[in-house]
């Protein structure tokens, strides 16, 4: 998969631009606050379905404008395609190959990219929410049913929590809460299967990459921490769940969730919130068997995130037969020379878009060099 062009109008500090990309290594360079990250944000929006920098689309509208328009032209093994996204007032318009689409889920999975930026260190050093967010975004790019199931789970969770809060002041029929518990259990069982199977794939590649990157010294592994243990209680014959091959018995898993979600309703009513469910799960990231969050150095934590991001790309290639577009936003300066060389030398068969304040940071490895200044992009091909 390769992006050929990004078109943006009234997006952030960009009045209007059309940026053409080489199929190899692309360097966007310039001073801070000139628009390098804005281009990355515009591209990644089509993979995630929304911005990674803000939850409000209006934040991305250029000052004084009524709205913004983004469009990418890209190619896959099956041919050339386009995606568009516009925001004007309350109206959001999405198009794929010129045809209007109504839901974010219809956009996800069409254009695949992997983003690595400085805040990604939060995946290792911060709380479970950051790791769940990583897993949700990564899994939604490869499993078409992930986002719909996750959206329905959140709706059921919100409805259940609302009843639990009301129960502190008013009588609520327990059967109403139990009905939402069963809905949560059903959606959670699907999400759990996809998360577990995705992590298995990710770990295979992350282990290999971490050993290569560290010269055999560091090996990454993952442990999924959940209310439901991945053990014989839920294992069964190999089957297929929404196209995902698994040995998990989803029906047994769902019933286990039902038991968990209905076991402490009185206590949940007292606190007014759900105490169990996939919204509380976590990934324990380990280096050589110990917690990276607790014991890894700052350099090791950067390496962990780099390995996870490269592994994310490998999973996409494994499942779809082609690499995603790799977006590296102001991260090369955070890596030592060995890790920079591993990154650039090992990715010659992939498309990479890198931002930097230093034109010479890639030491002549870039196929396309683009100067970014005040929201304008001036190319000089090599």
C-alpha positions as CSV (number, residue, x, y, z in Angstrom):
1,X,0.0,0.0,0.0
2,X,1.3,3.4,-1.0
3,X,-0.1,6.9,-0.6
4,X,0.4,9.0,-3.8
5,X,-1.0,12.3,-2.8
6,X,-2.5,14.2,0.1
7,X,-4.8,17.1,-0.7
8,X,-5.8,19.5,2.1
9,X,-7.8,22.7,2.2
10,X,-8.3,24.9,5.3
11,X,-6.8,22.2,7.5
12,X,-4.9,23.4,10.6
13,X,-2.4,26.0,9.2
14,X,-2.8,24.7,5.6
15,X,-4.7,27.0,3.3
16,X,-4.4,24.6,0.4
17,X,-1.9,22.0,-0.6
18,X,-1.3,18.9,-2.7
19,X,1.7,16.8,-1.5
20,X,3.0,14.1,-3.8
21,X,4.9,11.2,-2.1
22,X,7.6,8.9,-3.3
23,X,6.9,5.1,-2.9
24,X,10.1,5.0,-0.7
25,X,11.3,7.2,2.1
26,X,9.8,10.7,2.3
27,X,11.2,13.4,4.5
28,X,9.1,16.4,5.6
29,X,11.5,18.9,7.2
30,X,11.2,22.4,8.7
31,X,11.1,24.3,11.9
32,X,8.6,23.5,14.6
33,X,5.0,24.7,14.1
34,X,5.3,25.0,10.4
35,X,2.9,22.1,9.4
36,X,4.8,18.9,9.4
37,X,2.7,17.1,11.9
38,X,-0.5,18.5,10.3
39,X,0.3,16.5,7.1
40,X,0.8,13.4,9.2
41,X,-2.4,14.0,11.1
42,X,-4.3,14.4,7.8
43,X,-3.0,11.1,6.5
44,X,-3.5,9.1,9.6
45,X,-7.1,10.3,10.0
46,X,-8.1,8.0,7.2
47,X,-6.7,5.0,9.0
48,X,-8.0,5.8,12.4
49,X,-11.3,7.4,11.3
50,X,-10.6,10.5,13.4
51,X,-7.7,12.7,14.5
52,X,-5.1,11.3,16.9
53,X,-4.6,14.8,18.3
54,X,-8.1,16.1,19.1
55,X,-11.6,14.7,19.7
56,X,-13.2,17.8,18.1
57,X,-13.0,18.1,14.4
58,X,-13.5,21.9,14.7
59,X,-10.0,22.2,16.2
60,X,-8.6,21.2,12.8
61,X,-10.4,24.0,10.8
62,X,-8.0,26.8,9.7
63,X,-8.6,30.0,11.6
64,X,-11.2,32.1,9.8
65,X,-12.5,29.2,7.5
66,X,-15.9,27.5,7.6
67,X,-14.5,24.0,7.4
68,X,-11.9,21.8,6.0
69,X,-11.5,19.1,3.3
70,X,-9.0,16.3,3.1
71,X,-8.4,13.8,0.3
72,X,-5.8,11.0,-0.2
73,X,-5.0,9.2,-3.4
74,X,-3.4,5.8,-2.7
75,X,-2.7,2.5,-4.4
76,X,-3.1,-1.1,-3.2
77,X,-2.4,-4.4,-4.8
78,X,-5.9,-4.1,-6.4
79,X,-5.6,-0.7,-7.9
80,X,-5.9,3.0,-7.2
81,X,-8.4,4.4,-4.7
82,X,-9.4,7.6,-3.0
83,X,-10.8,8.6,0.4
84,X,-12.2,12.0,1.4
85,X,-13.3,13.7,4.6
86,X,-14.9,17.1,5.0
87,X,-16.1,19.0,8.1
88,X,-18.3,22.0,7.7
89,X,-20.3,23.1,10.8
90,X,-22.1,20.0,12.0
91,X,-21.9,18.2,8.7
92,X,-19.3,15.4,8.2
93,X,-19.0,14.0,4.7
94,X,-16.9,10.8,4.0
95,X,-16.3,9.5,0.5
96,X,-14.6,6.4,-0.9
97,X,-13.7,6.4,-4.5
98,X,-16.1,9.3,-5.0
99,X,-19.1,7.6,-3.3
100,X,-20.5,8.9,-0.1
101,X,-20.2,6.6,2.9
102,X,-22.2,7.1,6.1
103,X,-20.1,5.4,8.9
104,X,-16.5,5.6,10.1
105,X,-16.4,1.8,10.1
106,X,-16.9,1.9,6.3
107,X,-13.7,3.9,6.0
108,X,-11.5,1.9,8.5
109,X,-9.5,-0.8,6.9
110,X,-9.4,0.8,3.4
111,X,-6.2,2.8,3.9
112,X,-3.8,1.2,6.4
113,X,-1.0,3.1,8.1
114,X,1.1,2.9,11.3
115,X,1.9,6.0,13.2
116,X,4.8,6.4,15.6
117,X,5.1,9.7,17.4
118,X,6.7,10.9,20.7
119,X,3.5,10.5,22.8
120,X,3.5,6.8,22.0
121,X,5.8,6.3,24.9
122,X,2.6,6.5,27.0
123,X,1.8,3.0,25.8
124,X,4.6,1.7,28.0
125,X,4.9,4.1,30.8
126,X,1.3,5.2,31.5
127,X,-1.9,3.4,32.6
128,X,-4.0,0.7,31.0
129,X,-6.1,3.2,29.0
130,X,-3.2,3.9,26.7
131,X,-2.5,0.3,26.0
132,X,-6.2,-0.4,25.4
133,X,-6.3,2.5,23.0
134,X,-3.3,1.1,21.1
135,X,-5.0,-2.3,20.8
136,X,-8.4,-0.9,19.8
137,X,-6.8,1.2,17.0
138,X,-4.5,-1.6,15.7
139,X,-7.2,-4.3,15.8
140,X,-9.8,-2.1,14.1
141,X,-7.5,-1.9,11.0
142,X,-7.4,-5.6,10.5
143,X,-10.7,-6.9,11.8
144,X,-13.7,-5.2,10.1
145,X,-16.1,-6.2,12.9
146,X,-14.0,-4.9,15.7
147,X,-15.2,-1.3,15.7
148,X,-18.9,-2.1,15.4
149,X,-18.6,-4.6,18.3
150,X,-16.7,-2.2,20.4
151,X,-19.2,0.6,19.7
152,X,-22.1,-1.6,20.7
153,X,-20.2,-2.6,23.9
154,X,-19.7,1.0,24.9
155,X,-23.4,1.8,24.3
156,X,-24.4,-1.2,26.5
157,X,-21.9,-0.1,29.1
158,X,-23.1,3.4,29.2
159,X,-26.7,2.3,29.5
160,X,-25.8,-0.1,32.3
161,X,-23.8,2.5,34.2
162,X,-26.7,4.9,33.9
163,X,-29.0,2.4,35.6
164,X,-26.4,1.7,38.3
165,X,-26.2,5.4,39.1
166,X,-30.0,5.8,39.2
167,X,-30.2,2.9,41.6
168,X,-28.5,4.9,44.2
169,X,-31.6,7.1,44.5
170,X,-34.4,5.1,42.9
171,X,-35.5,1.5,42.7
172,X,-34.4,-0.2,39.5
173,X,-35.6,-3.6,38.5
174,X,-32.5,-5.9,38.7
175,X,-33.7,-7.6,35.4
176,X,-33.0,-4.4,33.6
177,X,-29.4,-4.3,34.7
178,X,-29.0,-8.0,34.0
179,X,-30.3,-7.5,30.4
180,X,-27.6,-4.9,29.8
181,X,-25.1,-7.2,31.5
182,X,-26.0,-9.9,28.9
183,X,-25.6,-7.4,26.1
184,X,-22.2,-6.4,27.4
185,X,-21.2,-10.1,27.8
186,X,-22.1,-10.8,24.2
187,X,-20.1,-7.9,22.7
188,X,-17.2,-8.4,25.1
189,X,-16.9,-12.0,24.0
190,X,-16.3,-11.0,20.4
191,X,-13.9,-8.2,21.4
192,X,-11.9,-10.5,23.7
193,X,-11.4,-13.1,20.9
194,X,-10.2,-10.4,18.5
195,X,-7.9,-8.9,21.0
196,X,-6.3,-12.2,22.1
197,X,-5.8,-13.3,18.5
198,X,-4.3,-10.0,17.5
199,X,-1.9,-10.0,20.4
200,X,-0.7,-13.5,19.5
201,X,0.2,-12.2,16.0
202,X,1.7,-9.0,17.3
203,X,3.9,-10.9,19.8
204,X,5.5,-13.2,17.2
205,X,6.8,-10.2,15.2
206,X,7.6,-8.0,18.3
207,X,9.8,-10.8,19.7
208,X,11.7,-11.2,16.5
209,X,12.2,-7.5,16.0
210,X,13.2,-6.8,19.6
211,X,15.9,-9.5,19.5
212,X,17.2,-8.2,16.2
213,X,17.2,-4.6,17.5
214,X,19.0,-5.5,20.7
215,X,21.5,-8.0,19.3
216,X,19.7,-10.8,21.1
217,X,19.6,-9.1,24.5
218,X,16.0,-8.1,24.9
219,X,12.9,-10.1,24.1
220,X,9.4,-8.6,24.2
221,X,6.3,-10.5,25.2
222,X,2.7,-9.7,26.1
223,X,0.3,-10.8,28.8
224,X,-3.4,-9.9,28.4
225,X,-4.8,-9.0,31.8
226,X,-8.6,-9.5,32.0
227,X,-11.5,-10.6,34.2
228,X,-11.5,-13.7,32.1
229,X,-8.4,-15.9,32.1
230,X,-7.3,-17.4,28.8
231,X,-7.5,-21.1,30.0
232,X,-9.2,-24.4,29.6
233,X,-12.6,-22.9,30.8
234,X,-13.0,-21.1,27.5
235,X,-10.8,-23.1,25.1
236,X,-12.4,-25.4,22.6
237,X,-11.9,-26.7,19.0
238,X,-10.5,-24.4,16.4
239,X,-13.4,-22.3,15.0
240,X,-14.0,-19.0,13.2
241,X,-15.5,-15.9,14.8
242,X,-16.2,-13.1,12.3
243,X,-13.4,-14.5,10.1
244,X,-10.9,-14.7,13.0
245,X,-9.4,-18.2,13.5
246,X,-9.4,-19.0,17.2
247,X,-9.4,-21.9,19.7
248,X,-11.7,-19.9,22.1
249,X,-15.2,-21.2,22.6
250,X,-17.0,-17.9,22.3
251,X,-20.3,-19.2,23.7
252,X,-18.5,-20.5,26.8
253,X,-16.7,-17.2,27.0
254,X,-19.9,-15.2,26.8
255,X,-21.5,-17.2,29.6
256,X,-18.5,-16.7,31.8
257,X,-18.8,-12.9,31.2
258,X,-22.5,-13.1,32.1
259,X,-21.6,-14.7,35.4
260,X,-18.9,-12.1,36.1
261,X,-21.1,-9.2,35.2
262,X,-24.0,-10.4,37.4
263,X,-22.0,-11.5,40.4
264,X,-21.6,-8.1,42.1
265,X,-24.6,-6.0,41.1
266,X,-25.4,-4.9,44.7
267,X,-21.8,-3.6,45.1
268,X,-22.0,-1.9,41.7
269,X,-25.2,-0.2,42.6
270,X,-23.5,1.1,45.7
271,X,-20.7,2.7,43.7
272,X,-22.9,3.5,40.6
273,X,-20.5,2.0,38.1
274,X,-19.6,-1.2,36.3
275,X,-16.7,-2.9,38.1
276,X,-16.0,-5.6,35.5
277,X,-15.7,-5.8,31.7
278,X,-13.2,-5.3,28.8
279,X,-13.2,-1.6,29.5
280,X,-10.9,-2.4,32.4
281,X,-8.5,-4.8,30.6
282,X,-4.8,-4.2,30.3
283,X,-1.7,-5.5,28.4
284,X,1.3,-6.3,30.5
285,X,4.3,-5.5,28.2
286,X,7.4,-7.5,29.3
287,X,11.1,-7.4,28.4
288,X,12.8,-10.7,29.2
289,X,9.9,-11.7,31.4
290,X,9.6,-8.6,33.6
291,X,7.4,-5.6,33.3
292,X,8.7,-2.9,30.9
293,X,6.6,-0.3,32.7
294,X,8.2,-0.9,36.0
295,X,11.8,-1.9,35.1
296,X,12.7,-0.7,31.6
297,X,15.0,2.2,31.0
298,X,13.8,5.2,29.0
299,X,15.8,3.9,26.0
300,X,14.3,0.4,26.4
301,X,10.8,1.9,26.5
302,X,11.4,3.7,23.2
303,X,12.7,0.5,21.7
304,X,9.6,-1.3,22.9
305,X,7.2,1.1,21.2
306,X,9.3,1.1,18.0
307,X,9.1,-2.8,18.0
308,X,5.4,-2.7,18.6
309,X,4.8,-0.2,15.8
310,X,7.0,-2.2,13.3
311,X,5.2,-5.4,14.4
312,X,1.9,-3.7,13.8
313,X,3.0,-3.2,10.2
314,X,4.1,-6.8,10.0
315,X,0.7,-8.1,11.1
316,X,-1.0,-6.0,8.4
317,X,1.4,-7.4,5.8
318,X,0.8,-11.0,7.1
319,X,-2.9,-10.7,6.9
320,X,-3.4,-8.6,3.7
321,X,-0.3,-9.3,1.7
322,X,1.1,-5.7,1.6
323,X,2.7,-3.3,4.1
324,X,0.9,-0.3,5.4
325,X,2.3,3.3,5.1
326,X,4.6,4.0,8.0
327,X,4.3,7.5,9.5
328,X,7.2,8.6,11.8
329,X,6.5,12.0,13.3
330,X,9.5,13.7,14.9
331,X,10.9,10.4,16.5
332,X,14.3,9.9,14.8
333,X,16.0,12.3,17.1
334,X,14.7,10.2,20.0
335,X,16.5,7.1,18.7
336,X,20.2,6.4,18.9
337,X,22.2,5.8,15.7
338,X,21.9,2.0,15.8
339,X,18.1,2.1,16.0
340,X,17.8,4.8,13.3
341,X,19.9,2.6,11.0
342,X,17.9,-0.4,11.8
343,X,14.7,1.5,11.0
344,X,15.9,3.0,7.7
345,X,18.0,0.1,6.4
346,X,15.3,-2.5,7.3
347,X,12.4,-0.7,5.6
348,X,13.6,-0.1,2.1
349,X,10.7,-2.1,0.6
350,X,8.1,0.0,2.5
351,X,6.8,3.5,2.1
352,X,7.8,5.8,5.0
353,X,6.9,9.4,5.7
354,X,9.2,11.0,8.3
355,X,9.1,14.5,9.8
356,X,12.1,16.2,11.2
357,X,13.6,19.6,11.9
358,X,16.9,18.5,10.4
359,X,17.2,18.1,6.7
360,X,20.3,16.0,7.0
361,X,18.9,13.6,9.7
362,X,18.4,10.8,7.1
363,X,21.9,11.2,5.7
364,X,20.9,11.0,2.1
365,X,18.6,8.0,2.5
366,X,15.4,9.9,1.5
367,X,13.9,9.5,-1.9
368,X,11.9,12.6,-1.6
369,X,12.7,15.7,0.5
370,X,10.0,18.3,1.2
371,X,10.5,21.6,2.9
372,X,7.6,22.6,5.1
373,X,7.1,26.3,5.9
374,X,3.9,28.1,7.1
375,X,1.6,25.3,5.8
376,X,3.3,25.1,2.4
377,X,5.2,22.1,1.0
378,X,8.0,22.5,-1.4
379,X,9.5,19.3,-2.9
380,X,13.0,18.6,-4.1
381,X,13.2,15.0,-5.4
382,X,16.5,13.1,-5.1
